[in-house]
Amino acid sequence: MQYQYGFIFDLLPASEKTKYGYKVFNNKGTFSTKFRKYLKDTGGFYNGVDLLEPLGKAVNPITGNPVKRDTVYTKAGTMRKKYQEASTTPQIQEQYVIDSFQSFVATRYITKNVTTLAQLFQLFTGILDTLAQQGYVKLFFRSKITGAFIFRSITAINMLDLETFEEFVDAIFQGSNEGSDGVDAEEYELYLDMFDITQTLIGGDGDALLLYKCVGISTGTCYRDVLDHIDGLGSGGSVEDKPQCAKCDKPCVVSFGHKDGKPFWGCDMCRTINGLKSYPSFQHEMSDEVKHIYRNANPKNRYYDHFIKRVAVICCDQEKNVNIYANSFTIDKEIGTQNIRKQSAKFVGMMLERSVRVGDNYQKIKPKKDIFYPLSLAQFPEIKMHLIDSMECAEGLDTIDIVFDPLQQHYDIIEEREFSDGLCLSGSSVVCQKLLNNAVAPIYQAKHLNRMTKQKQKYIRKRLIWDVETVMDRKAKNVMMPYSVSFCELTDNEMKRVEQLDAEKDTEKLAELLNKRTQCIVGYDCLVKFVQWIIKNQQNTRYELVSFNGSNFDHFLLLDTLLDSRHNFGEEAEVSNIFYNGSSILSLKLQSRHTIFDLARHVVGSLDSNCKGFKVNCVAKSSFDHNHAQQLHDNGELIGFMTGNTELIDYNNRDVWSLAVIFQRYCDALGATDITKKYSEDLCSRPTVGGMVWDVMRNHWQGFDIEQTVNKKKKVQKIHFPKLDAKKYADILKYKTAGRVQLFNGVQRIEEKMCSKDIASMYPYVMGCADVYFPCGDIVETDTFRTDKIGFYYCDIDQSILK
């Protein structure tokens, strides 16, 4: 039998024979295990030749098993398909961009006639080879029960060849893959009709590790050393003995004038004691020779604007040209990394542990294998050094190249316009440095290229003003069942236009604009559809979801929906940075970009009272009988009643329309005051009014110097608040009382009418405006009661005289 069917393997090259063996049948007369694997991988074809046709058999496109040629069974085993219908060439039927934001773009590919892993592998590797940037693949697994999808990502190291890819997929089902949870094979199956490919721009996050071959200047005085190099001064060297202060006999230090920036000998002790920079003994004469040596050492020169101004002066004096490059690089958008991936001497290495920023926190990524591509400016002309500034005095002069790391404020002199030795690019688009034994240290993450090159990523910020309506249902989580969500999608300019039209009482134009931008989703799955809408429309967009009292209500309903694994959003919804404050949810992030905001944490009162307070004209909140909605729900009639009910939908929509007007007018009010002006353009970055006021106060006190006693010494410095130890702080918070209730005039009998005044804004007036003094300076502890001081005391209360 083996001899009879030996012609099958005569068609195969030696590499395939070595991989799968020569035995077609086993001792039982059925196809051998290795030959079945070959059939499953290839669909029974080699170079277009049908290997099983002479045997009267074919490969089932669903199961990958050999069956009779006239029929092919589906996975259910009940339906039959003609072999000719299933054996057409695998291909991409449709492709479209599903998401793009800042430094990445994700594309979805819909496949046709893909029945095996080998065919799927062939399709997406063919696409990856043509992409400009390095990409990774997202595979989908569909639930056999609910039809919902989950996904797992595949990076370059798992796509080296077909065998590696198959092992990775097996590891996913067995739960032994690194970096993500396994997939239950009994519940999920690999979905062959779809996959995603995500491309990420190349870049870095700016550690003081320079990409180019440089002199190697130390960080502490790099600005001075680089300026001295251009100026021809060398590294500064030693100088004359430091003079002593004529008043306090302390050695002087090099100081710099605030206006002219010129160096002089100054006495820190005298300046500290007197707090006056013009005190005669503060400044001491410095020789012209020493002035010349220190002329570039002003610490202000570290900052880029000061640095380039100083460079411009030196270039004119020394007749030199200077180029300043970012500690990064750019890649031709059309060519991308195609040539790097194809032509460089790639190797497999172990990337060392690294920290990745996730929201506002850092997460450690464990060491893992990856593919690495050595980088070279000479070999790959599509890679360019990123020029920040160029100062050219005249043609033909010597040119000095400087590299600048903006995140670490580090400067160095470039010796050669070439990458430093061992610089490489990983298969996951991380810029790395090769170490010994193929260990690789990560330097730059791909998403940070534009930060290094001082370029801003472009995206559209839009606000989703939203509101949820609910009824009580004992079967629902939290006993509240959402049945309607209204939301209005507005850009910054549209928000201002809505406020303007409401102020002008132009009802017609306002209704035209809002009706185009507003939707009301009705149904008990309204929040699921709301999230689906956000994911579908998020390309190059960051949404700020604005609600009223959402931190105590709507945010919980949204979070419950996002975390419920039974919901199918079409994409996997990623939730991060959830921030609770007591029983409130102040913030969270959806898809690592969309945020939530509750305006009720900034303004007081109900939505209705704020409509009156902010003088909302055309879209003020209306009324609705919620008891009627509850009764309809109890009778199973609510959704039918809601569908197409313009009166109820108008009520829901008015809530979000009025909120949009109030939000914009509140922002305008903040913009009218200098100290809060910056928050008017980015209000959602401050979840609470308390946080915003704290920022205002902190910026205020950090803006000037005062004479203050610290550790029994007087110093002129920024305002310093001393700290209590943890126990005293906790005790003061626990036992302090608000207000004074003593009867300072003694016991009296008052027969006239009495009243208790509630004075609006009395507390902030006394704290911020009244001409009164508050305690400041060091915290002083005492063992005795001080009648001339106000303070907190630990007391033993003797109640023995009480009856």
N, C-alpha and C positions, 0 to 999 in steps of 0.2 A: 504494500500500500504506500509505504514511504517512497519507493522508487517510482510508482505509478504517478504520484503527484509531485515529483521532484521538479517538474517544469515550473511550478509556481515560484520557487526560489531561484530558478535560473534567471528570472526577470529582475531580481533584486541586486543592488550593489553589495560589495563586501561589507561595508559599514552596517548595512541593515541586517545582513546575515549574522554578523558578529553580535549585534544587539539582541536579535530575537531568536537566534538559533536556526537549525536546519530542519527540525522535526515539525512536520505539519500535524500528524496525528499522534496521540498517545497510545499506550498498550491496549486501551479499551476500544479503540477505533474511532474515538471522537477527536475533535481538534485539540491540539495541545494548548496549555495555558499561555505560552509565549506567543503562539500563533494567534490566539484569541486577542491578546493584547495588541498585536500588530493590526489586526482587523479593526479593533475598536479605535485605534489611533488614526488610521488612514481611511476608514470607511470601506476597505477592501480594494483600494486603488493604489497603483504606483505609476506615476507619470501618465495618468489618464487611462492606463490599462486595467480592466476589471479582472482581478486575480481569481474570483470565485465563479465567473461565468462558466468555465468548462466543467465545474462541479455541480451546476444547476442550483447554486446557492447565492445568497446576497446577505449584506449586513443590515440588520434592523437599525434605522437611523435614530431611534430613541434609546434602545437598550445597548446597541453596539454588538449584539450577538449575531452569529450566522444562523440564517433560517432558510426555508425553501424560497426559491427565487421568485415564484409567481406571486407571493404575498409577503408583506412585511407587517409585523404586529406592532401596535402602539404599546405604551407602558401599561395601559389598562387591560390589554390582552383581549379586548372585545371588538375593536375596529380593525379593518384591513385597508392597507393602501397599496396601490400598484407601485412596484419598485421604481418604475420610470418617473413617478411623481416625486419621489423622495431623493433621487440620486443626482439632482441638478447641482451645479457648482455653488458652494457657499459664497455669500457676497454681503456687502453692506447695502441694505435697502434704503435707509434714511439716516441722516445725521443732522444735529442741530445743537447750538450752544444752549446749555441749561443754566449756566451761572458764570458770571465774571465779576471780579471785584479786586481792584488795586493790582496785585502782582500775580493773579492766577486766572485761568479760564478753563472751564469744564465743558466738555463736549460729549453728547450722548450719541451712541451708534446703535441703530436697530438692524439686527442681522436677519438673514434669510437662508434657509437650507443648512444651517449649522447644527450638526447632530453629534459631534464628538469634541472632546477637549482639544484634539490636534487641530481641527478646523478652526476652532475659536482662537487658539494660540496663533495660528497662521494669519488670521485676520488682524488681530490687534498688534502683533509685532510688525506686520507690514505697514500699518499706520504709524506706529512709533518711529520707524526708520525715516519717515518723510516729514516728521514734525520739526519745527525750528528749535524748540526748546525740549529739554528732557521731560518726559511725562511719566505718570504712573497710572495703572489701570485699576478700575473699581469693578469687581465682579458682584453680581446680584444672586441672592438665594431667596427663592419664593416658598412661602409656607404652604404646605399641602392642605392645611385646614382653613386658614383665613385668606390666603392669597397675598398677604402682606409681604413686603420685601425687606431684607436686611442686606448689608453689603460688607465686603472685605476688600482692602486695598492691597495691590501687588506692586512692589517696587522692582527696580532693575535687577537686583540680586536674585529674585525669584523668577526671572524671565530669561536666564542665560540660555536655556535650551528647553525643548519640550519635556524632557525627563524631569528637569528641575521644577518646571511649572506643575507637572502632574503630582510630584511629591508634595508641593506646597498645598495644592487643592486637597490631597489626601490628609495632610496635616490639619487642615481646617476642619474637616469632618471628624477627625480623631481628637481634636482639641489640643494638639501638640504644637501648633504654630505659635511663634513669638509675636507679641505686640497687640493681639486682639483675642477675644473670646472665641472658643470653638463653635461650630454649628452642628446642631442635632440632626443627624442624617435621617432619623425617623420622621422629623417634622418638616425639614427643609430639603429642597433639591436645588442644584445649580441651574440657574436660568440662562439658557444659551442664546436667547433671542435679543439680548441687550447687554451692553457694557458701556462704561464711561472712561474717558481719558482726560486727565487734568494736567495742564502744563503750568509750570511755575517759573517766573523770571529768576535769573541768577543774581545774587547780590550778597551783602554782608551786614552784620549787626555791629561792627566797629569796635572790637577789642583793639588795644594798642599793639597789634601784631601786624607788621607792615607787609604788604604783598610784594613789594619791589625790593631789589638789591640796593640797600642804603648804607650810609656811613655807620649808623648805629648810635644815635645820640640819646643820652639818658632823658627820661621824661621830665625830671624836676626842673631843669633849666633849658629844655629843648628850644623854646622860643628865642632865648638869648643866644644860644650856641649857633642856631641857624642864621640869625641876623648878623652875628659876628663873622660867620663864614662868608656871607655876602660882602660884609663891610671890610674884610681882610684883617680883622682883629685877632683871629685865633679864638682860643677858649677863655680869654680874659686874664688868666694868670694871677699872680699875687700882687698885692698893692701895698702902699705905705701903711704903717701902723695906724690903727684906728685911734683917733683923738679921744680924750676924755671930756665929759661935760664939765663946764666951768662951775656949774651950780651944784651937781650931785656927785661928781667924780666917777660916774659910771661910763663904761666904754660906749661910744656912739655906733650907730649902724647906718647902712646906706638907705636913704629915703629918697622919695621922688616928689617933685612939686605937683600939686593937684591940677594946676592950670597949664603950666608949661612942660611938665613931665621931666624936668631936668634933675639930675642926681645931686644930693647934698648929704653931709653928715648930720644925722639927727639923733636926738636923745629920746628914746621911748619912755624913760622914767619921768622926765619933766613933762612930756606931753600927757602922760597918764595922770600925774598928780594935778596938773593945772587945767587939763581939758581944753587948752587953747593952743592951736597950732601956730599962732603968731607970737608965742612967748619967746623973748629974746634968746634964752639959753637953749631953746629947742634946736635951732639951726646953727651949724658950725661950718666954717669955710672949708671947701674941698678944692684941691689943686686941679688945674686944667688937665693934667695928665690922667689923674684918677677919674675925672669927669668923662674923659674920652673913653676910658676903659669900661665904664659902667653905662655908657650912653644908650645901650640896647637892653639893659637889664630890668627896665620897668615892668613889674608883673602885669600891668594892663596890656602889654604887648602879646600876652598869651591869647587874648581874645582875637578872633580872626579879623574883625574890622580894624582894630588898632594895628594888628600885625601887617596887613597889606598896605596900610598908610605908611608904616615905617619902612617897609620894603620899597615902596615907591620913592621915598626920599633917598634911601641908600643907593638905589639903582641909578638915580640921576647923579649922585655924588661920585659913584665908583664907575659909572659908564658900563653897566652890565645889564643883561636881559635876564628875566626870571620867569619861569613857568611854575605854577602851583597846581599839582594834581591831587585828586581825591584818592584816599586809600581804598580804591575800588576799581572797577572797570565796567565798560559797556560792551555789549555784543550786538552785532548787526541783527536787526529784527527779522529780516528775511532768511538769512542763513542760519541764525541761531547757533545751537551746539551740534548740528548735524555732523560737520567735519571733525569736531573734537571726538564725538562718539565713534566715528568710523576710522579715523586715522591715527589717533593717539595710542600709545602702548598701554592699554588698560590693564588693570590688575585687580584682583580680589583682596581686600584688606579688612581689618577690624577697626571700625570707628569707635573711638573711646567715648566714655560717658560724657554727656553734655547736658546743659540746661536750656530748656526752650520756654519762652514766655507764653503762658496760656492766660489770656485776659490780663489781670493785674498781678498774677502770681507766676512763679517759675516751677516747671516740672522737669525732673531729671529723666533723661532718656538713657536707657541702659546700653552698654556696648553691643554692637551688632555688625554682622558682615554686610558689605556693600561693594559695588563696583566703583572703581576710581579711574579718572581720566587725567593724566598729567597735562598741565597747562603751559603754554609757551606763546609769547607775543610774536616771536620770530616765525614759528611754525603756523600759527593761525592768525592771519591778518585781519579777520573779522572781529578779533578782540582788540579793543582800543582803551588806552589810558584815558581817564576822564579829566579833562582840563577844566579847572575852576576859574583861574585868573591867569592872565599873561601880561607882563609889564615889559614892553620893548622900548628901549631908549633909542637904538639905531641899529640898522642892519650891519651884520658882520661882527658884532660884539660877542664876547663869551656869554653863554647861556647857562644858568644854574637851574636845575630841576629840583623842586621841593615837593614832598608828599605830605599831605595834611589829613589827619584822622579827626573829623569834626566831633565825634562822640567822646573821645578822650582828650581833645585839645592837644594833640601831639604832632610835632613837626620833625622832619628829618630831611637830609640831603640824599637825593637819588644818585647812586654811583653809575648804574646801568639801566637803561630802559628795557628791563626784562624782569619777569617774575622771580621771586626768591626761589631757591632750590627746594624741590619737593612739593611745590604748590600743585594742587589737583582739585578736580571737581568730582563729587560723588554722584552716583546714580540717582540719588534723591535731591540733587541740586544744592548741595552744601559745599562751600569752598573750604578746603582742608589743607593740612600740612602733613606730608608723609614723614613718619618717624622710622625707627628701626623695626625690623622683622614685620614689615607691612602693617604696623600699627599706624593709625591715622588720627590726627587731632583735628576736630572741627574748629574752624575759625569763624566763618560767616554763614548765616542762614540766608536762604534765597530771597526771602521777603523783604530784606533790609537794604537792598541795593540803592533804592532811591533816597533813603535816609543818608547814606554815605555820600552820594553824589549831589546832595542838597536839592533833589527834585521831589516835588509833591505828587502823590498819586491822585488821579482824578476820579471822583465818584459823585453821585448826586445824593444829597441829603433830602429826604422827604419825611414829613410827619404824617403818621396815621392817627387821626383823632378817632377814638373808638369807645364803644360802650356796649355792655352785655345786659340783656334782660333775662331774668330767671323766674322760675316758680319753685315751690317746695315739692320735693319728691323723696319719700323715705327710702327709696331704693337707690337714689343717686348718692354719689360720694359727697360728703359735706352737706347732704340733704338739700342741695340747691341744684336744679336742673336748668342749664342754659337753653333757651329756645329761640333767641334772636340776638344777632350782633350786627350793629351798624358801624361803619367806619368810613372816614373821609380822607382821601390821599391828597396832600397838598404840598407843593414846594414852598420855599421861603417867600418867594415873590407872590405866590398865590395866597399865602396866609395874610400878607399885607394887603392884598387886593380885597380879600373877604372882609377884613376889618374896615377898610375904606368904604366899601359899598354899603356896609351896615351903618356906618356913621352918616353916610349921605342918604340913607333910607331908600336906596335904589333896589327895590324888591325884585324887579324883573331881571336885572343883570346878575344880582346875587343868586337868585334861584337858578339861572342858567348855568353859572359856574359851579355851584354846589351839586346840582343834580348830575353833572358830568363826572364829578369826582367822588360821589358817594354811592355806597352799596349797602344793602340790608339783606343779610343771609338769614333765612328762616328755617328752623328745624332743630331737633335735639342734637344734631351733629354740626351745628353752626360754627363752633370753635375749631373743629377739625378742618372744615372748609376754609375758615379764616386763615389758619396756618398754611394750608395748601396754597391759598392765594398769595401769601407773602413769599413763600418759596418759589412759586412760579414767576413772580414779578420782581425778584430781587436783583436782577443783573445790573451791575455797576451802581447799585443803590444801597444806601443805608437808611433803614427806617427807624424813627423814634416814635414809639407807640405811646401816645399821650391819652391819659384817662383822668377821670375825676373820682377820687376816693378809691382808685384802683389798688393801692397798696393794701387796703383792708378787704377788698372784694374781688374785683376783676382779675387782678394778678394771680390770685390763688386758683381761680377757675382756669386761667390760661396755663399755669404751671401743671395743674392736674392733667389737663389735656395733653400737654407735651410729654409728660412722663408716663402716660398710659400706653403700654406696649401693644394694646389691642388696636390702636388707631393706625391707619395707613395714610401717611401724608404724601405718598408718591416718592419722597426722598426721606432719608433719615434725618429727623429734626434734632439738632445739637443744642443742648441747653448748658450754659455755664455761668459762672460769676453770680450765683444766686446770693443775694444779700438780705438777710432778715434783720429787722429791728423790733425786738419784742415779738408781737403777734402780727407784724406787718412785713410785706415783701416790698422793699424799696427799689430793688433793681435786679435784673438778670439780663443775660445775653442770649439771643437766638441766632444760630448759625454764625457765632463768633463776631457778629457785627450789629444786629438790631437790638435796641435797648428799650426799656420801659420807663415811664415817667408819670408821676401822680401830681397833678397841679394842686390838689387839695393839701399837699404838704408845704405849699407856699402861701396859699390864701385861706382865710377862715370862712366858716359858714357853709351853707348848702349851695348847690349849683343854682338853685332858684334865686337865693339871696345875692349871689355873685352876678347873676344876670342883671339884677337891679342895680347893684353897686357899680358895675362896669358899664351900665347904661346900654345893654344889648337891645337893639331896636327891632330888627326884622326877624330874627331867628331865636327869640327868647324861648326858654323851656316851656312846654305846654303840660297838660295834665292827662292822666290816664288811670282808669280804674283797675288796679292790679288784682283786686279780689275777683273781678270778672275773669281775668286771665287764669287765675288759680282754679276757679270753678270749671272753666273750659278744659284745662289740663286734667283735672280729676275725672272728667267725663270723656276724656280721649278725643276732644274736639278742638284743641288749641291750635295745632299746626294747620288744620284745614281752615280755621277762622282767620289765622294770620296771613295765609297765602293770598296775596293780591289785595289785602286790606290796606288801602292807602292811608286811612286815618291812623292806624296803629303804626304803620311804617313811618309816617310823617312824625309821630311822637318820638320814635326811636332816633330818627335822623336829626331832629331838632336838638336832642341832647348833645350830639357831637358837633353840630353847627355852632351852637351857642358856646360850647367849650373852645372851639377854634377862635372865636372872636375874643373871649376872655383871655386866652393864652397870649394872643398877639398884643392885646392892650396891656397886659401885665409886663410883657417884654418891652413894650414902648415906654412904660413907666420906669422900668429899670434903666433903659437907655437914656432917659432924661436926667439921670443923676450920675455925676462923674465917677463916684466910687463903685457903682454897680453897672456901669455902662458895658463892660466886657461880658457880663453874664447875659445881657439881652440878646446876644447873637448865639449863645450856646447854653441856654437855660437848662437843658436836659442833662448837662454834665454835673449839675448840683441837685441831687434828689430832694434836699430839704432846704427850707429857708434858713434854718439854723446853721447848716453847713456853709451856705453862701455868706451869711453874716460873719461867721468865724473867719472865712477867707478874707473878707473886707477888713476885719479888725487886725488880723495877722499881717496883712500887707501894709496896714497903716503903721503899726508899731515897729515893723522892720524897716521903715523908710527913714528913720532918723536915729541919731545917737543921743544918749542922755548920760549924765553922771549918776552912777548907781553904786551902792555898797554891796559888794559880793565877797563873802568870806572875810568880813570885817575890813575890807580894803576898798577904797573908792576907785572906780574905773569908769572911763568914758567908753561906752560900748552900746550895742543894740540892747533893747529892753530884754532883761533876763528875768524869768519867773522862777523863783525857787520852788522846789518840790518837797512835799511831805513824804514821810515813809508810808508804806502801804497800810499799816494798821491805823495810824492817825487819820489818814485820808478816808478809810472805810468808816471809822467811827464818826467823823464829822458829817459824812453823808447820811449816816443812819440817824443821828440824833439832832441835827440842825432843824430849826423851825423857820417857817416863812412868816415874817411879820412880827410886830410887837403888840402885846395886848395888856401891858401894865397900865394901871390907873395912876398916872403921874400926879393927879390933883387930889388923890385920896378918895375915900368913900363919900359920895354925894347922893342926895335925893333930888332927882330931876323930874318935875311934873309936866314940863312942856313936851311937845312932840319931838321925837328924835329921828334921825335918819343916818344911814351909813352910806358914805359916798363911794362910788366906783369910778375912779378917774381914768379915763382912757389914756393909754401909753405913759402912765406915770413912771413905771419901772424903767423903760428905756430912756425917758427924759432925765431922770435922776442919774442913771449910769453914764449917759453920754453927753448931756447938755448942761445940767445944773453945775453951778460954780461951787462944787464941794470936793473934799479930799477923800481918798480911799487909801487903805494900807498898802504899802509897797516896801521893797527892799528884802532883807534877809528875814527868814522865819526865826523868831527868838523864842527859846524855851525858858520857862521859869518854874521854880518850885513854890513860889508864893503868889498870893492874889495881888494883882496890880490894879488899884482903883483908878489910875490915870490912863489905863489902856483898855481897849476892847479886844477880847480874845476868847479862845475856847479853853475850858478847864475840865479836867477830870475831877468829879465831885463824889464824895460819899454823903448820901442823904440820910439824915437821922429823922426817922418818923416815929420815934418812941413816944412823943408827946401827943400824937394824934389819938383821939378816942375812937 
